[in-house]
């Protein structure tokens, strides 16, 4: 089993929709979790850090469920500009990343 | 502006040649990391360094070497021993108080033929 797993997608959603991604992790010692956004052929950019139960920033909400060992990312009112690949990462002394979930927001 | 720079953006080499990728940061971050990303795969950790003059192997260190002589710089050498060197190489750094929160440079695309 991979240490961090994500559904690769693609998730094709209409503009204005709400979309959620999950990311499961196997290392129960993991303390810190992150969501990154990566545009095609660019570097990942930090979107949100999740250290406790959750975090919210505008249209983006991240939740951590330690009992079930997953983190989620909710995007409300999707914009065309949200189209990207979303990477999750987590760990204890180093971060392990998932392979990413591709989101395509369609007009 | 503070940030992480990697150069060059694109690099082409012949098989059998060693090549060094540059990574510089002016964020005053203590920790620095090197990852490679292949199509359809996640980021895989090559090496990381938490302080100057010290570094540790990541998950796929074979065929790579690094040095950390200055806090700002963490160059990666891809040696001829690396069997599949063609990839997108990403350098990252993180602050000491949020040591896993990483900020990435723009990356170097290495093609070896």
Backbone of each chain as ProteinMPNN parsed JSONL, in Angstrom:
{"seq_chain_A": "XXXXXXXXXXXXXXXXXXXXXXXXXXXXXXXXXXXXXXXXXXXXXXXXXXXXXXXXXXXXXXXXXXXXXXXXXXXXXXXXXXXXXXXXXXXXXXXXXXXXXXXXXXX", "coords_chain_A": {"N_chain_A": [[0.847, -1.18, 0.0], [0.561, 2.222, -0.867], [2.125, 5.006, 0.765], [0.86, 7.472, 0.743], [-2.139, 8.123, -0.812], [-4.034, 9.074, -3.657], [-6.95, 9.727, -5.611], [-6.499, 9.717, -9.018], [-8.136, 11.049, -10.811], [-9.366, 12.273, -14.017], [-11.249, 14.921, -12.45], [-13.994, 16.314, -13.713], [-15.696, 19.208, -13.594], [-18.502, 21.479, -13.563], [-18.288, 25.045, -13.904], [-18.656, 26.876, -10.918], [-19.478, 24.794, -9.366], [-19.23, 22.632, -6.45], [-16.481, 20.814, -5.326], [-14.82, 17.921, -4.092], [-11.865, 16.424, -2.858], [-10.233, 13.499, -1.75], [-7.594, 12.205, 0.3], [-5.699, 9.583, 1.297], [-3.708, 8.307, 3.989], [-1.105, 6.184, 5.214], [0.708, 6.097, 7.296], [0.431, 6.268, 10.577], [1.768, 7.88, 12.32], [2.083, 10.301, 11.162], [2.11, 13.822, 11.243], [1.832, 16.302, 10.076], [0.183, 17.85, 7.366], [-0.477, 18.615, 3.931], [-1.793, 20.523, 1.218], [-1.102, 20.977, -2.145], [-1.063, 22.945, -5.123], [-0.588, 22.224, -8.502], [0.249, 23.441, -11.552], [0.281, 22.658, -15.067], [3.408, 21.47, -16.019], [4.717, 23.066, -14.195], [6.025, 24.162, -10.972], [4.957, 22.717, -7.811], [2.685, 24.574, -5.777], [2.213, 25.757, -2.536], [-0.897, 25.309, -1.113], [-2.551, 24.879, 1.151], [-1.903, 24.295, 4.61], [-2.316, 21.706, 6.983], [-2.64, 21.172, 10.22], [-4.105, 20.54, 12.442], [-7.426, 19.829, 13.051], [-8.513, 21.007, 10.803], [-8.617, 23.501, 8.145], [-9.345, 26.661, 6.722], [-9.6, 28.683, 3.845], [-10.863, 31.152, 2.271], [-12.499, 30.064, -0.55], [-11.637, 27.523, -0.197], [-11.397, 24.588, 1.731], [-9.802, 22.545, 4.023], [-9.783, 19.376, 5.55], [-8.956, 17.217, 8.254], [-8.993, 13.88, 9.095], [-8.17, 11.964, 11.536], [-8.837, 9.523, 12.637], [-9.782, 7.951, 10.546], [-7.712, 8.273, 8.879], [-7.364, 10.185, 6.697], [-7.141, 13.079, 4.579], [-8.975, 15.849, 3.361], [-9.907, 17.972, 0.624], [-11.886, 20.67, -0.058], [-13.423, 22.482, -2.555], [-15.194, 25.29, -3.12], [-17.664, 26.888, -5.248], [-16.362, 26.641, -7.857], [-13.847, 27.884, -10.042], [-12.782, 28.613, -13.408], [-10.081, 28.984, -13.347], [-9.261, 27.336, -11.337], [-8.565, 24.954, -12.385], [-6.266, 22.435, -12.396], [-3.646, 20.297, -11.103], [-3.945, 18.71, -8.007], [-1.972, 18.13, -5.297], [-1.518, 16.069, -2.497], [0.169, 15.869, 0.634], [1.951, 14.387, 3.339], [3.325, 13.658, 6.576], [5.8, 12.683, 9.063], [8.613, 13.045, 9.86], [9.517, 13.564, 7.376], [8.056, 14.558, 4.276], [5.706, 12.744, 2.436], [4.402, 12.502, -0.783], [1.314, 12.349, -2.586], [0.21, 11.152, -5.829], [-1.304, 13.015, -7.076], [-4.353, 14.73, -7.954], [-6.249, 15.389, -10.732], [-7.959, 18.251, -11.699], [-10.473, 19.553, -13.716], [-12.13, 22.354, -14.554], [-15.047, 23.198, -16.158], [-16.593, 25.397, -18.543]], "CA_chain_A": [[0.0, 0.0, 0.0], [1.343, 3.44, -0.907], [2.018, 5.76, 2.001], [-0.146, 8.506, 0.513], [-2.854, 7.766, -2.033], [-5.05, 9.99, -4.161], [-7.629, 9.372, -6.85], [-5.866, 10.58, -10.03], [-9.123, 11.783, -11.601], [-9.692, 13.67, -13.773], [-12.546, 15.382, -12.007], [-14.496, 17.356, -14.61], [-16.84, 19.814, -12.908], [-18.9, 22.754, -14.161], [-17.988, 26.265, -13.165], [-19.606, 27.153, -9.846], [-19.765, 23.587, -8.586], [-18.379, 22.298, -5.312], [-15.785, 19.549, -5.585], [-14.018, 17.481, -2.947], [-10.879, 15.367, -3.091], [-9.705, 12.844, -0.557], [-6.226, 11.707, 0.248], [-5.514, 8.691, 2.443], [-2.321, 8.084, 4.371], [-0.978, 4.927, 5.961], [1.573, 6.257, 8.451], [-0.364, 6.875, 11.652], [2.601, 8.841, 13.037], [2.104, 11.57, 10.414], [1.611, 14.939, 12.037], [1.597, 17.5, 9.265], [-0.402, 17.527, 6.074], [-0.456, 19.777, 3.057], [-2.329, 20.48, -0.133], [-0.401, 21.817, -3.11], [-1.624, 23.056, -6.457], [0.47, 22.185, -9.508], [-0.165, 23.666, -12.936], [1.02, 21.818, -16.018], [4.823, 21.75, -16.25], [5.185, 24.069, -13.234], [6.286, 23.619, -9.66], [3.829, 22.749, -6.871], [2.602, 25.759, -4.912], [1.501, 25.423, -1.311], [-2.257, 25.834, -1.05], [-2.972, 24.897, 2.551], [-1.285, 23.392, 5.581], [-3.328, 21.178, 7.905], [-1.928, 20.653, 11.381], [-5.054, 20.012, 13.423], [-8.592, 19.209, 12.428], [-8.851, 21.571, 9.509], [-8.164, 24.837, 7.809], [-10.194, 27.232, 5.684], [-9.051, 29.89, 3.241], [-11.75, 31.554, 1.187], [-13.322, 28.986, -1.123], [-10.946, 26.253, 0.03], [-11.421, 24.051, 3.083], [-9.12, 21.258, 4.195], [-10.16, 18.68, 6.777], [-8.127, 16.076, 8.622], [-9.686, 12.857, 9.878], [-7.089, 11.079, 12.002], [-9.364, 8.174, 12.918], [-9.843, 7.223, 9.276], [-6.437, 8.549, 8.192], [-7.441, 10.854, 5.407], [-7.38, 14.516, 4.542], [-9.818, 16.197, 2.231], [-9.879, 19.363, 0.158], [-13.172, 21.071, -0.626], [-13.374, 23.742, -3.3], [-16.545, 25.781, -3.389], [-17.793, 27.871, -6.326], [-15.192, 26.415, -8.71], [-13.537, 28.813, -11.125], [-11.99, 28.02, -14.486], [-8.682, 29.087, -12.946], [-8.928, 26.283, -10.372], [-8.122, 23.775, -13.13], [-4.871, 22.141, -12.049], [-3.494, 19.044, -10.354], [-3.833, 18.983, -6.579], [-1.157, 17.129, -4.62], [-1.528, 16.074, -1.041], [1.393, 15.361, 1.231], [1.89, 14.288, 4.788], [4.433, 12.912, 7.142], [6.252, 12.964, 10.425], [9.922, 13.697, 9.748], [9.62, 14.02, 5.999], [6.751, 14.548, 3.618], [5.463, 11.863, 1.291], [3.371, 13.101, -1.606], [0.509, 11.541, -3.469], [0.48, 11.368, -7.251], [-2.071, 14.165, -7.533], [-5.694, 14.602, -8.52], [-6.412, 16.407, -11.759], [-9.262, 18.918, -11.734], [-10.769, 20.375, -14.879], [-13.379, 23.1, -14.395], [-15.508, 23.471, -17.513], [-17.546, 26.521, -18.571]], "C_chain_A": [[0.89, 1.241, 0.0], [1.11, 4.236, 0.364], [0.976, 6.868, 1.9], [-0.817, 8.207, -0.822], [-3.93, 8.783, -2.368], [-5.688, 9.392, -5.398], [-7.057, 10.277, -7.934], [-6.842, 11.424, -10.84], [-9.024, 11.397, -13.065], [-11.108, 13.874, -13.237], [-12.938, 16.52, -12.954], [-15.759, 17.939, -13.995], [-17.208, 21.116, -13.596], [-18.502, 23.919, -13.269], [-19.067, 26.502, -12.114], [-19.911, 25.965, -8.958], [-18.836, 23.507, -7.368], [-17.761, 20.927, -5.57], [-14.92, 19.215, -4.37], [-13.08, 16.363, -3.365], [-10.494, 14.773, -1.744], [-8.306, 12.34, -0.791], [-6.033, 10.839, 1.492], [-4.033, 8.506, 2.73], [-2.237, 6.866, 5.275], [-0.14, 5.07, 7.223], [0.832, 6.994, 9.562], [0.444, 7.881, 12.464], [2.637, 10.204, 12.343], [1.443, 12.663, 11.224], [1.176, 16.114, 11.189], [1.135, 17.091, 7.883], [-0.533, 18.796, 5.246], [-1.227, 19.486, 1.785], [-1.551, 21.465, -0.988], [-1.192, 21.831, -4.404], [-0.459, 23.038, -7.432], [-0.151, 22.379, -10.888], [0.77, 22.888, -13.856], [2.446, 22.336, -16.224], [5.368, 22.863, -15.352], [5.469, 23.382, -11.899], [5.026, 23.607, -8.8], [3.881, 24.031, -6.037], [1.742, 25.394, -3.707], [0.147, 26.116, -1.287], [-2.7, 25.964, 0.401], [-2.151, 23.918, 3.367], [-2.377, 22.949, 6.553], [-2.596, 20.537, 9.067], [-2.881, 20.08, 12.427], [-6.252, 19.476, 12.657], [-8.901, 19.768, 11.052], [-8.371, 22.985, 9.344], [-9.061, 25.355, 6.693], [-9.54, 28.5, 5.165], [-9.919, 30.245, 2.045], [-12.616, 30.402, 0.718], [-12.768, 27.595, -0.832], [-11.01, 25.859, 1.5], [-10.72, 22.708, 3.094], [-9.529, 20.67, 5.532], [-9.226, 17.501, 6.999], [-8.961, 15.138, 9.474], [-8.65, 11.831, 10.302], [-7.6, 9.655, 12.227], [-9.387, 7.33, 11.651], [-8.621, 7.472, 8.399], [-6.64, 9.083, 6.78], [-7.546, 12.35, 5.614], [-8.206, 14.801, 3.286], [-9.608, 17.668, 1.869], [-11.205, 19.638, -0.521], [-12.982, 22.405, -1.321], [-14.807, 24.139, -3.625], [-16.517, 26.777, -4.541], [-16.586, 27.801, -7.276], [-15.076, 27.458, -9.816], [-12.738, 28.079, -12.201], [-10.515, 27.98, -14.089], [-8.287, 28.068, -11.881], [-8.439, 25.018, -11.065], [-6.619, 23.58, -12.925], [-4.829, 20.725, -11.482], [-3.245, 19.397, -8.894], [-3.112, 17.813, -5.911], [-1.385, 17.209, -3.126], [-0.225, 15.468, -0.551], [1.235, 15.305, 2.731], [3.072, 13.513, 5.298], [4.744, 13.311, 8.556], [7.599, 13.673, 10.396], [10.222, 14.135, 8.318], [8.266, 13.849, 5.336], [6.757, 13.532, 2.487], [4.274, 12.43, 0.529], [2.581, 12.046, -2.359], [0.818, 11.892, -4.917], [-0.347, 12.509, -7.839], [-3.424, 13.791, -8.096], [-5.883, 15.737, -9.512], [-7.842, 16.942, -11.747], [-9.368, 19.742, -13.01], [-12.123, 21.038, -14.64], [-13.815, 23.547, -15.784], [-16.576, 24.561, -17.507], [-18.978, 26.011, -18.718]], "O_chain_A": [[1.854, 1.319, 0.762], [0.042, 4.159, 0.97], [0.288, 7.165, 2.876], [-0.144, 8.054, -1.841], [-4.637, 9.284, -1.493], [-5.053, 8.644, -6.141], [-7.12, 11.498, -7.795], [-6.443, 12.396, -11.481], [-8.625, 10.268, -13.352], [-12.026, 13.108, -13.532], [-12.284, 17.562, -12.986], [-16.774, 17.253, -13.883], [-16.343, 21.792, -14.152], [-18.398, 23.79, -12.049], [-20.256, 26.346, -12.393], [-20.536, 26.115, -7.909], [-17.824, 24.201, -7.274], [-18.449, 19.996, -5.986], [-14.368, 20.098, -3.714], [-13.452, 15.472, -4.128], [-10.44, 15.472, -0.732], [-7.89, 12.083, -1.921], [-6.189, 11.319, 2.615], [-3.205, 8.544, 1.82], [-3.176, 6.555, 6.009], [-0.26, 4.25, 8.134], [0.634, 8.207, 9.486], [-0.134, 8.66, 13.222], [3.174, 11.162, 12.899], [0.377, 12.476, 11.809], [0.25, 16.839, 11.551], [1.623, 16.12, 7.304], [-0.679, 19.896, 5.778], [-1.302, 18.343, 1.334], [-1.361, 22.624, -0.618], [-1.891, 20.876, -4.741], [0.536, 23.736, -7.236], [-0.974, 21.578, -11.33], [1.882, 22.515, -13.482], [2.651, 23.502, -16.562], [6.351, 23.521, -15.693], [5.195, 22.196, -11.718], [4.117, 24.404, -9.032], [4.948, 24.505, -5.65], [0.676, 24.796, -3.849], [0.049, 27.335, -1.422], [-3.164, 27.021, 0.828], [-1.754, 22.856, 2.884], [-3.259, 23.734, 6.9], [-1.996, 19.473, 8.915], [-2.488, 19.219, 13.215], [-6.079, 18.729, 11.694], [-9.49, 19.077, 10.22], [-7.803, 23.591, 10.253], [-9.487, 24.595, 5.823], [-8.994, 29.293, 5.932], [-9.74, 29.714, 0.949], [-13.379, 29.83, 1.498], [-13.388, 26.595, -1.196], [-10.725, 26.658, 2.391], [-11.01, 21.837, 2.273], [-9.612, 21.383, 6.532], [-8.765, 16.869, 6.049], [-9.566, 15.556, 10.461], [-8.292, 10.94, 9.533], [-6.862, 8.691, 12.023], [-9.056, 6.144, 11.675], [-8.521, 6.932, 7.297], [-6.155, 8.511, 5.803], [-7.974, 12.829, 6.664], [-8.131, 14.078, 2.292], [-9.191, 18.482, 2.692], [-11.6, 18.929, -1.447], [-12.442, 23.347, -0.74], [-15.531, 23.418, -4.312], [-15.502, 27.427, -4.792], [-15.882, 28.793, -7.467], [-16.063, 27.855, -10.434], [-12.102, 27.059, -11.935], [-9.791, 27.053, -14.453], [-7.106, 27.944, -11.553], [-7.95, 24.102, -10.404], [-5.815, 24.456, -13.243], [-5.853, 20.046, -11.396], [-2.436, 20.272, -8.584], [-3.57, 16.671, -5.951], [-1.439, 18.299, -2.557], [0.4, 14.659, -1.237], [0.481, 16.079, 3.322], [3.74, 12.8, 4.549], [4.071, 14.143, 9.166], [7.704, 14.804, 10.869], [11.085, 14.983, 8.089], [7.431, 13.074, 5.802], [7.691, 13.471, 1.687], [3.26, 12.794, 1.125], [3.105, 10.992, -2.721], [1.588, 12.811, -5.196], [-0.116, 12.923, -8.975], [-3.623, 12.703, -8.635], [-5.698, 16.906, -9.173], [-8.807, 16.177, -11.78], [-8.476, 20.523, -13.34], [-13.143, 20.357, -14.536], [-13.054, 24.194, -16.504], [-17.374, 24.642, -16.574], [-19.916, 26.807, -18.761]]}, "seq_chain_B": "XXXXXXXXXXXXXXXXXXXXXXXXXXXXXXXXXXXXXXXXXXXXXXXXXXXXXXXXXXXXXXXXXXXXXXXXXXXXXXXXXXXXXXXXXXXXXXXXXXXXXXXXXXXXXXXXX", "coords_chain_B": {"N_chain_B": [[12.989, 40.306, -3.95], [12.072, 37.458, -2.031], [12.903, 34.016, -2.521], [13.126, 30.855, -4.277], [15.516, 29.755, -6.501], [16.184, 27.96, -9.448], [18.463, 26.652, -11.703], [19.689, 25.425, -14.855], [16.54, 26.096, -16.592], [15.886, 24.241, -18.53], [17.733, 21.385, -19.454], [20.063, 19.593, -21.317], [21.721, 16.592, -21.837], [24.287, 14.251, -22.743], [24.233, 10.719, -22.495], [26.099, 9.204, -19.898], [27.435, 11.398, -18.983], [28.134, 13.434, -16.157], [26.011, 15.734, -14.436], [25.293, 18.888, -12.987], [22.781, 20.337, -11.055], [21.508, 23.457, -10.153], [20.48, 25.024, -7.097], [19.252, 27.655, -5.313], [18.412, 29.606, -2.451], [16.918, 32.449, -0.898], [15.465, 32.722, 1.369], [16.18, 32.332, 3.899], [15.81, 29.824, 4.925], [16.235, 26.782, 6.751], [16.147, 24.054, 6.04], [16.542, 22.053, 3.115], [15.573, 20.458, 0.05], [15.6, 17.872, -2.449], [13.688, 16.711, -5.13], [12.438, 14.372, -7.545], [10.248, 14.302, -10.337], [8.266, 12.271, -12.236], [6.319, 11.626, -15.199], [2.94, 11.14, -14.35], [3.584, 10.274, -11.864], [4.175, 10.713, -8.363], [5.939, 13.14, -6.319], [9.226, 12.263, -5.674], [11.533, 11.778, -3.12], [14.897, 12.698, -3.176], [17.339, 13.639, -1.906], [17.893, 15.289, 1.249], [18.521, 18.123, 3.356], [19.075, 19.382, 6.532], [20.651, 21.081, 7.937], [23.574, 23.114, 7.44], [26.351, 21.515, 5.901], [25.468, 18.964, 6.361], [23.566, 16.188, 5.295], [20.955, 13.964, 4.196], [20.089, 10.798, 2.775], [17.319, 10.364, 0.601], [14.449, 8.658, -0.614], [15.24, 7.72, -3.099], [18.09, 7.85, -3.641], [20.214, 6.726, -5.045], [22.717, 7.084, -7.487], [22.819, 9.791, -7.414], [24.274, 12.822, -6.054], [24.918, 15.234, -3.455], [25.69, 18.47, -2.02], [26.133, 20.639, 0.782], [27.295, 23.309, 1.437], [26.803, 25.921, 1.977], [24.197, 27.779, 3.551], [22.359, 28.816, 1.782], [22.502, 27.343, -0.541], [22.11, 24.349, -2.431], [23.236, 22.215, -4.298], [22.602, 19.664, -6.756], [24.008, 16.751, -8.048], [23.676, 14.801, -10.84], [24.673, 11.727, -11.547], [26.499, 9.579, -13.833], [25.806, 7.103, -13.084], [23.154, 7.021, -12.524], [20.343, 5.472, -13.62], [17.987, 6.167, -15.023], [17.861, 9.12, -15.759], [16.384, 11.185, -16.95], [14.034, 13.54, -16.211], [11.836, 15.7, -14.275], [13.204, 17.933, -12.132], [12.921, 19.055, -8.867], [13.573, 21.5, -6.475], [13.292, 22.274, -3.032], [12.543, 24.222, -0.09], [12.355, 24.705, 3.49], [11.139, 26.402, 6.429], [12.579, 26.56, 9.758], [10.732, 26.546, 11.846], [8.446, 25.495, 10.793], [8.853, 22.863, 9.735], [8.134, 20.967, 7.823], [6.726, 22.23, 5.915], [6.917, 22.988, 2.758], [8.504, 24.92, 0.209], [8.659, 25.353, -3.199], [11.094, 25.532, -5.842], [11.262, 26.637, -9.329], [11.955, 24.453, -10.841], [13.943, 22.125, -12.822], [14.122, 20.796, -16.012], [15.465, 17.914, -17.026], [16.954, 16.297, -19.685], [18.272, 13.384, -20.866], [20.099, 11.864, -23.35]], "CA_chain_B": [[11.968, 39.327, -3.578], [12.618, 36.19, -1.56], [12.42, 32.873, -3.27], [14.035, 29.766, -4.607], [15.831, 29.749, -7.92], [16.832, 26.78, -9.989], [18.932, 26.882, -13.07], [18.84, 26.092, -15.836], [15.167, 25.602, -16.645], [15.977, 23.042, -19.359], [19.11, 20.918, -19.543], [20.192, 18.418, -22.169], [23.038, 15.973, -21.685], [24.498, 12.936, -23.328], [24.386, 9.629, -21.534], [27.476, 9.009, -19.442], [27.976, 12.641, -18.435], [27.576, 13.95, -14.915], [25.464, 17.082, -14.601], [24.941, 19.486, -11.69], [21.64, 21.248, -11.055], [21.685, 24.488, -9.135], [19.338, 25.452, -6.296], [19.619, 28.724, -4.385], [17.261, 30.24, -1.8], [17.222, 33.604, -0.04], [14.374, 32.768, 2.337], [16.775, 32.019, 5.203], [15.306, 28.525, 5.372], [17.3, 25.869, 7.16], [16.076, 22.76, 5.364], [16.401, 22.048, 1.656], [15.193, 19.13, -0.442], [15.552, 17.607, -3.884], [12.735, 15.707, -5.575], [12.219, 14.22, -8.973], [8.861, 14.003, -10.691], [8.109, 11.645, -13.531], [4.908, 11.711, -15.621], [2.005, 10.236, -13.686], [4.086, 9.849, -10.556], [4.292, 11.774, -7.367], [7.275, 13.637, -6.042], [10.037, 11.296, -4.937], [12.604, 12.482, -2.424], [16.235, 12.218, -3.527], [18.181, 13.992, -0.767], [17.488, 16.469, 1.976], [19.525, 18.663, 4.273], [18.414, 20.215, 7.536], [21.61, 22.113, 8.343], [24.773, 23.187, 6.598], [27.353, 20.442, 6.016], [24.835, 17.699, 6.712], [22.45, 15.839, 4.416], [20.522, 12.573, 4.319], [19.492, 10.191, 1.591], [15.879, 10.172, 0.558], [13.976, 7.345, -1.045], [15.829, 7.29, -4.38], [19.365, 8.576, -3.692], [21.229, 6.062, -5.864], [23.041, 7.762, -8.731], [22.819, 11.237, -7.168], [25.051, 13.313, -4.925], [24.612, 16.619, -3.107], [26.548, 19.125, -1.042], [25.463, 21.773, 1.453], [28.393, 24.093, 2.011], [26.232, 27.186, 2.399], [22.78, 27.66, 3.874], [21.539, 29.246, 0.664], [22.736, 26.588, -1.762], [22.024, 22.885, -2.279], [23.316, 21.676, -5.658], [22.4, 18.222, -6.966], [24.712, 16.18, -9.194], [23.13, 13.57, -11.401], [25.86, 11.053, -12.067], [26.28, 8.623, -14.924], [25.298, 5.87, -12.483], [21.692, 7.097, -12.436], [19.914, 4.719, -14.803], [16.918, 6.863, -15.746], [17.979, 10.483, -15.239], [15.461, 12.138, -17.576], [12.934, 13.819, -15.276], [11.644, 17.074, -13.803], [13.832, 17.986, -10.809], [12.406, 20.154, -8.07], [14.237, 21.813, -5.218], [12.379, 22.924, -2.098], [13.128, 24.584, 1.2], [11.341, 24.915, 4.521], [11.645, 27.127, 7.604], [12.847, 25.687, 10.895], [9.585, 26.438, 12.73], [7.406, 24.724, 10.097], [9.916, 22.174, 8.99], [7.679, 20.138, 6.709], [5.994, 23.096, 4.986], [7.958, 23.188, 1.767], [8.294, 25.865, -0.881], [9.395, 24.791, -4.319], [11.632, 26.316, -6.929], [10.555, 26.424, -10.596], [12.312, 23.164, -11.415], [14.807, 21.943, -13.995], [13.778, 19.608, -16.808], [16.691, 17.296, -17.528], [16.788, 15.257, -20.715], [19.541, 12.693, -21.16], [19.918, 11.005, -24.538]], "C_chain_B": [[12.621, 38.03, -3.108], [12.07, 35.051, -2.372], [13.492, 31.841, -3.476], [14.276, 29.801, -6.11], [16.529, 28.457, -8.283], [17.286, 27.103, -11.405], [19.72, 25.672, -13.544], [17.427, 25.532, -15.807], [15.114, 24.302, -17.444], [17.449, 22.674, -19.5], [19.135, 19.636, -20.366], [21.613, 17.892, -22.029], [23.062, 14.649, -22.412], [24.651, 11.923, -22.207], [25.857, 9.472, -21.174], [28.12, 10.248, -18.859], [27.335, 12.93, -17.085], [27.032, 15.366, -15.18], [25.04, 17.596, -13.223], [23.824, 20.498, -11.866], [21.777, 22.204, -9.878], [20.381, 24.754, -8.395], [19.827, 26.461, -5.267], [18.349, 29.295, -3.762], [17.737, 31.401, -0.924], [16.11, 33.819, 0.972], [14.871, 32.557, 3.759], [16.199, 30.725, 5.794], [16.466, 27.599, 5.714], [17.315, 24.581, 6.322], [15.895, 22.939, 3.858], [16.258, 20.614, 1.188], [15.352, 19.072, -1.964], [14.574, 16.472, -4.146], [12.879, 15.527, -7.086], [10.765, 13.855, -9.193], [8.853, 13.448, -12.098], [6.638, 11.672, -13.899], [4.048, 10.679, -14.909], [2.471, 9.749, -12.331], [4.15, 11.037, -9.612], [5.727, 12.261, -7.253], [8.032, 12.592, -5.233], [11.276, 11.989, -4.394], [13.959, 11.857, -2.738], [17.188, 12.41, -2.346], [17.538, 15.145, -0.03], [18.564, 16.855, 2.978], [18.821, 19.591, 5.243], [19.335, 21.292, 8.084], [22.798, 22.062, 7.397], [25.724, 22.045, 6.937], [26.756, 19.118, 6.495], [23.688, 17.43, 5.752], [22.168, 14.339, 4.56], [19.95, 12.091, 2.997], [17.98, 10.143, 1.738], [15.563, 8.775, 0.074], [14.667, 6.818, -2.296], [17.178, 7.965, -4.6], [20.4, 7.962, -4.653], [21.447, 6.785, -7.194], [23.053, 9.28, -8.618], [23.795, 11.571, -6.047], [24.711, 14.785, -4.702], [25.728, 17.167, -2.217], [25.749, 20.264, -0.421], [26.546, 22.552, 2.202], [27.917, 25.438, 2.515], [24.744, 26.987, 2.661], [21.918, 27.92, 2.651], [21.551, 28.279, -0.521], [22.734, 25.086, -1.516], [22.072, 22.258, -3.676], [23.189, 20.149, -5.696], [23.189, 17.786, -8.199], [24.051, 14.865, -9.586], [24.299, 12.861, -12.064], [25.492, 10.079, -13.174], [25.758, 7.288, -14.395], [23.779, 5.866, -12.359], [21.115, 6.528, -13.733], [18.847, 5.431, -15.637], [16.891, 8.332, -15.32], [17.003, 11.488, -15.827], [14.246, 12.316, -16.685], [12.859, 15.313, -15.035], [12.169, 17.108, -12.369], [13.401, 19.249, -10.08], [13.185, 20.278, -6.77], [13.223, 22.511, -4.32], [13.128, 23.302, -0.836], [12.002, 24.78, 2.201], [11.956, 25.599, 5.727], [11.751, 26.204, 8.803], [11.615, 25.513, 11.777], [8.405, 25.713, 12.088], [8.142, 23.8, 9.143], [9.42, 21.286, 7.861], [6.939, 20.959, 5.658], [6.984, 23.579, 3.934], [7.528, 24.14, 0.667], [9.226, 25.469, -2.007], [9.948, 25.849, -5.254], [10.933, 25.938, -8.226], [10.921, 25.134, -11.308], [13.265, 23.229, -12.59], [14.368, 20.672, -14.705], [15.065, 19.088, -17.434], [16.332, 16.219, -18.538], [18.161, 14.68, -21.03], [19.299, 11.732, -22.312], [21.193, 10.214, -24.831]], "O_chain_B": [[13.591, 37.56, -3.701], [10.938, 35.092, -2.854], [14.597, 31.927, -2.941], [13.329, 29.869, -6.894], [17.35, 27.933, -7.53], [16.576, 27.74, -12.184], [20.344, 24.975, -12.744], [17.151, 24.587, -15.068], [14.389, 23.374, -17.084], [18.305, 23.546, -19.648], [18.342, 18.72, -20.147], [22.581, 18.65, -22.092], [22.034, 14.019, -22.663], [25.136, 12.236, -21.119], [26.74, 9.59, -22.024], [29.216, 10.18, -18.303], [26.142, 12.698, -16.892], [27.538, 16.088, -16.039], [24.504, 16.849, -12.404], [23.9, 21.395, -12.706], [22.115, 21.806, -8.763], [19.304, 24.714, -8.991], [20.702, 26.163, -4.454], [17.334, 29.454, -4.44], [18.798, 31.346, -0.303], [15.841, 34.947, 1.385], [14.091, 32.597, 4.71], [16.117, 30.568, 7.013], [17.518, 27.618, 5.076], [18.38, 24.09, 5.947], [15.198, 23.843, 3.396], [16.746, 19.68, 1.825], [15.252, 20.083, -2.659], [14.611, 15.427, -3.496], [13.371, 16.404, -7.797], [10.134, 13.197, -8.367], [9.364, 14.066, -13.032], [5.785, 11.735, -13.014], [4.383, 9.495, -14.869], [1.824, 8.902, -11.715], [4.176, 12.196, -10.025], [6.607, 11.839, -8.003], [7.53, 12.097, -4.224], [11.978, 12.696, -5.119], [14.151, 10.65, -2.589], [17.772, 11.446, -1.851], [16.739, 15.891, -0.597], [19.392, 16.041, 3.388], [18.065, 20.475, 4.839], [18.874, 22.295, 8.629], [22.992, 21.097, 6.658], [25.88, 21.664, 8.097], [27.481, 18.251, 6.982], [22.922, 18.337, 5.427], [23.024, 13.563, 4.986], [19.405, 12.866, 2.211], [17.438, 9.919, 2.821], [16.313, 7.83, 0.32], [14.684, 5.61, -2.534], [17.39, 8.589, -5.64], [21.363, 8.632, -5.027], [20.499, 7.062, -7.929], [23.271, 9.978, -9.608], [24.107, 10.73, -5.203], [24.279, 15.487, -5.617], [26.585, 16.427, -1.735], [24.81, 20.784, -1.024], [26.684, 22.458, 3.422], [28.551, 26.037, 3.384], [24.111, 26.122, 2.056], [20.859, 27.311, 2.498], [20.705, 28.382, -1.41], [23.284, 24.607, -0.524], [21.041, 21.815, -4.182], [23.618, 19.451, -4.777], [23.054, 18.381, -9.268], [23.894, 13.953, -8.775], [24.851, 13.359, -13.045], [24.318, 9.798, -13.412], [25.317, 6.441, -15.171], [23.18, 4.818, -12.116], [21.376, 7.052, -14.816], [18.832, 5.287, -16.86], [15.988, 8.743, -14.592], [16.812, 12.556, -15.247], [13.511, 11.363, -16.43], [13.69, 16.086, -15.513], [11.655, 16.408, -11.496], [13.503, 20.359, -10.604], [13.421, 19.296, -6.065], [12.381, 23.264, -4.81], [14.203, 22.775, -0.549], [10.848, 24.992, 1.826], [13.136, 25.413, 6.024], [11.081, 25.172, 8.855], [11.448, 24.462, 12.396], [7.455, 25.355, 12.785], [8.065, 23.936, 7.922], [10.215, 20.884, 7.012], [6.563, 20.426, 4.614], [7.791, 24.471, 4.193], [6.37, 24.17, 0.251], [10.425, 25.273, -1.803], [9.358, 26.914, -5.437], [10.104, 25.028, -8.241], [10.267, 24.758, -12.28], [13.379, 24.252, -13.265], [14.254, 19.61, -14.093], [15.673, 19.753, -18.273], [15.509, 15.343, -18.27], [19.085, 15.4, -21.409], [18.404, 10.89, -22.254], [21.234, 9.441, -25.787]]}, "name": "protein", "num_of_chains": 2, "seq": "XXXXXXXXXXXXXXXXXXXXXXXXXXXXXXXXXXXXXXXXXXXXXXXXXXXXXXXXXXXXXXXXXXXXXXXXXXXXXXXXXXXXXXXXXXXXXXXXXXXXXXXXXXXXXXXXXXXXXXXXXXXXXXXXXXXXXXXXXXXXXXXXXXXXXXXXXXXXXXXXXXXXXXXXXXXXXXXXXXXXXXXXXXXXXXXXXXXXXXXXXXXXXXXXXXXXXXXXXXXX"}
